[in-house]
Amino acid sequence: SDGGKLLVLPMDGSHWLSMRPLVEKLSERGHKVVVVIPEVSWQMRVAQAYTVKAYPASYTLEKLEGSL
């Protein structure tokens, strides 16, 4: 059967690290996956397994790193 369509809105960090393998596997099984991420991110990147849509962030990577 045909795969479904999934929209994924992950948080940066460990949430995404544990979710990414699942998203990739769903894509391999024929699902169309769109991942919505901020333009400024530590670990979320464009990948061939799924479509990425980036939205503008009101912070820089330096500010994000400084908040920790």
C-alpha positions in Angstrom: 0.0 0.0 0.0 1.0 3.6 -0.4 2.6 5.4 2.5 1.0 8.3 4.3 2.0 11.9 4.7 3.7 13.0 8.0 4.5 16.5 9.2 7.2 16.5 11.9 7.9 19.5 14.2 10.8 18.4 16.3 12.7 20.2 19.1 16.4 20.6 18.7 18.7 18.3 20.8 18.1 14.8 22.2 14.4 14.9 21.2 15.4 15.1 17.5 18.3 12.7 17.9 16.0 9.9 19.1 13.3 10.8 16.5 15.5 11.1 13.4 16.0 7.3 12.9 12.2 6.8 13.1 11.6 9.5 10.5 14.2 8.1 8.2 12.7 4.6 8.5 9.2 5.8 7.8 10.5 7.6 4.7 12.2 4.4 3.6 8.9 2.6 3.9 7.2 5.0 1.4 5.8 7.7 3.7 6.2 11.3 2.5 7.8 13.1 5.5 8.2 16.9 5.9 10.3 18.1 8.8 9.8 21.7 9.9 12.9 23.2 11.6 14.3 26.6 12.6 16.9 28.1 10.4 19.2 28.2 13.4 19.8 24.7 14.9 22.5 22.6 16.4 21.6 19.2 15.0 18.7 19.4 12.6 19.9 19.4 9.0 18.7 18.8 5.5 18.7 15.1 4.6 17.8 13.1 1.5 15.3 10.8 3.4 12.8 13.6 4.0 11.8 17.1 3.0 12.9 20.0 5.2 11.1 23.3 5.5 13.0 25.9 7.5 11.4 28.9 9.3 13.1 32.1 10.4 14.6 32.1 13.9 14.7 35.3 16.0 18.1 34.2 17.4 21.6 33.4 16.2 23.6 30.2 16.8 25.9 32.2 19.2 22.9 33.3 21.2 21.5 29.8 21.3 24.9 28.4 22.5 25.1 31.2 25.1 21.8 30.3 26.6 23.2 27.0 27.9 
